[in-house]
Amino acid sequence: MSTRTTTIRAEIQKLVRQLPFRSFILNFENGQHAVIEHPENIAFDPATNGHGGSLDFHVVAGDVRMISTFEAVTSVSLLDIGEPR
């Protein structure tokens, strides 16, 4: 796993676990994006003891059903209140 992919994956894990949870957006290299409004909207095999874990993830949010890879994510950002989804 590349350093960039490892960093993206770690950032997503941090955002999913934060309390209180804040919605965030995943931006992809093909121009698409996915809004994660609840921690249950994204699933992946977590790393064990800082090693391993899946390279792909699943998003289920509203009408969106997506399987992608952390390598395809170009950026992760918090969703501003009032920002269009």
C-alpha positions in Angstrom: 0.0 0.0 0.0 1.4 3.4 -1.0 2.1 6.1 1.6 -0.8 8.2 0.1 -3.2 5.3 0.3 -2.2 4.6 3.9 -2.7 8.2 4.8 -6.1 8.4 3.2 -7.2 5.1 4.9 -6.0 6.3 8.3 -7.8 9.7 7.9 -11.1 7.8 7.0 -10.7 5.5 10.0 -10.1 8.6 12.3 -13.2 10.3 10.9 -15.4 7.2 11.3 -14.4 6.8 14.9 -14.5 10.4 16.0 -17.1 11.5 18.7 -19.2 13.2 18.0 -19.3 12.0 14.5 -19.1 14.6 11.7 -20.2 14.0 8.1 -17.4 13.9 5.5 -16.9 13.6 1.8 -14.8 11.2 -0.2 -13.6 12.7 -3.5 -12.5 10.2 -6.2 -10.1 10.4 -9.1 -12.9 10.0 -11.6 -14.7 13.2 -10.3 -17.3 11.4 -8.3 -17.8 11.9 -4.6 -19.6 10.1 -1.7 -21.0 11.8 1.3 -20.7 9.8 4.6 -23.3 11.1 6.9 -23.1 8.3 9.5 -20.3 5.9 10.5 -22.6 3.0 9.3 -22.5 4.4 5.7 -18.9 3.0 5.1 -17.5 -0.4 5.9 -14.1 -2.0 5.5 -11.9 -4.5 7.2 -9.8 -2.5 9.8 -6.1 -2.9 10.3 -5.0 -5.1 13.2 -2.2 -3.8 15.3 -1.5 -1.1 12.6 -1.0 -3.7 9.9 -3.1 -5.2 7.1 -6.8 -4.4 6.6 -8.6 -4.2 3.4 -7.7 -2.0 0.4 -11.3 -1.6 -0.6 -14.5 -0.3 1.1 -18.2 -0.3 0.7 -20.5 2.8 0.9 -24.2 2.5 1.4 -25.8 5.9 1.8 -29.3 6.8 0.6 -29.4 5.7 -3.1 -25.6 5.3 -3.3 -24.2 1.7 -3.4 -20.5 1.8 -4.1 -17.5 -0.5 -3.8 -14.2 1.3 -4.3 -10.6 1.3 -3.2 -8.7 3.7 -0.9 -6.3 4.2 -3.9 -9.1 5.8 -5.9 -9.8 8.4 -3.2 -8.1 11.7 -3.9 -9.2 13.6 -0.9 -11.3 13.5 2.3 -12.9 16.6 3.8 -15.4 17.4 6.5 -18.9 18.3 5.2 -19.6 22.0 6.1 -23.0 22.6 7.6 -25.3 23.9 4.8 -23.0 22.6 2.1 -24.9 21.0 -0.8 -24.6 17.2 -0.9 
